[in-house]
């Protein structure tokens, strides 16, 4: 008996300690105080690392307090621009919940893949860098089914990370707190079960005191989910004082002043006293700022609208905003991005159709095979049942483009010969106006049809930047997503937001004068090409459902064949794969290197110019010895056949 009592003693101590901890009252703390006390920003994903300070972005304090348990608010909406600490605010709420208010919580991302990325790149570092969360989270081990990539267990609750493109991930689990992130990237209907936002909200019906946070940059007008949620709220805006007259007003784009198209002259105009406010005063202005409601709302939802002009000093500046505006104002596709991410407003494209007669009439004769101004050549391939459609395009500064060739290679795409014939087209050199020889530097091949043949073709030519793309029908997403290699060939495949690409092409077709975004067409192309290029129009219609009315936006064909439009979208994809999302800036430098002198002679290549494969395309000089992999160079005898078999 004595030994048994000794054995029970440690258990009694442990039980007693746990009992007392359970009875201890949680600290009377709001989320902003918790963030200033505990939140540490990781090195990998934060521009400003180390201990978090709400004083850097004072406008986060009120939304954080509305999300705190002491506030009666049920729904919080953030229609915010880029680089405004929107994501950090959501992470602070998540960390606070895990630490001081444990419960069932769900975070919804636009897709399952994004959910897994957020789990690895945001949630895992949050837990690892905040000791109080590390203590409460269960180890994420494969043998422990309680904690996985998309389900994080912690003491007293769990965090489920779901994708809005999967109805299964949004069903069945009752949750108290809901965080819907980047809602404008959600599909309108998920697996035929309706709005993913509504599906997620149904999970909270059991908990009457739960909280819901909806956050996103906006997208198209009448299609933006975050705008619809914001209109249900009291629509608060952040008013800041003028340092000269103390007049409170919002920071709006129309009040940003600059001279002679020089971003460095950017200042803020006070509409009352007329003073020009230097950005150095922004810190003090933000500290004294106030959120003020501008509408009545539904009484249950509070909304906060904030553009990127409020970004703290040292991050996105007014100078940066003016620079982006000057780049975007003549290019409707870039203008949409500026309006959405900088101004945090929805974009309304009033002209949804393009007249083919107008486009056909502006064909031109190029002064050279590749005109001066081209800085990169890319190609696109569309797989059809009895042929391969392709086009080759040159791009210059501001993504001004020149169609160089449009054609088709007849043959059965399930057979190897048609692909080898296509490759001869892609390998052909192009003579620039300067006399330089340029080559196709990147190729995007549509893999929606006959994907295995496409994967096989691209895998053998990956060193020449020949990549597979696959279209998605989501709205409001970037043109390109993160590539995956989940196929038997381990070929890299880029998800391509077709709707974004078509919007960009249609916007650029409406640019009437050469310059940023303008699309040059040669006299050699026929009317069929232009008809295919303008074969679709954007339709918006109001649909009545049991839940009310909502606007459905879709592309509708006005003729059967539209390969030219698809090829334009794939060409944009190839360009952005090659040079990244800021291709317009890189192309300016490249075009200057390739350009001719006033007398027509070629400029000498700079001494530090990269090797030809990186500078003008994958065309290395013929090696003295036969290459080990014949498919990397020009076709020589049976090498291409052997390469194809591989």
Secondary structure, DSSP 8 states (H G I E B T S, - for coil): -HHHHHHHHHHHHHHHHHHHHHHS------HHHHHHHH-EE-TTT-SS-EE--GGGGTTHHHHHHHHSTTS---EEEEEE-TTSSHHHHHHHHHHHHHHHS--EEEEEESSHHHHHHHIIIIIHHHHHH-HHHHHHB----TT-TTSBTTEEEETTEEEEEEETT-HHHHSS---SEEEEESGGGS-SSSTTS--HHHHHHHTTTT-TT--EEEEE---BTTT-HHHHHHHTS--EEEEEE-TTT--EE---GGGEEEETTEEEEEEEE-TTT--EE-GGGHHHHHHT-EEEE-S---SSEEEEEE-GGG--TTSS-HHHHHHHHHHHTT-HHHHHHIIIIIS---B--------HHHHHHT-B--SSSB-TTEEEEEEEEEE-SSEEEEEEEEEEGGG-EEEEEEEEEES-TTSHHHHHHHHHHHH--EEBTTS-EE---EEEEE-SSSHHHHHHHHHTTGGGTEEEEEEE--SS--SB---B--STT---EEEEEHHHHHHHHHHHHT--SSSTT-EE-BTT--HHHHHHHT-EEEEEEEEEETTEEEEEEEEEESSS--HHHHHHHHHHHHHHHHH-TTHHHHHHHHHHHH-B-TTS-B----TT---HHHHH-S-----SS--SSGGGSS--TTHHHHHHH-
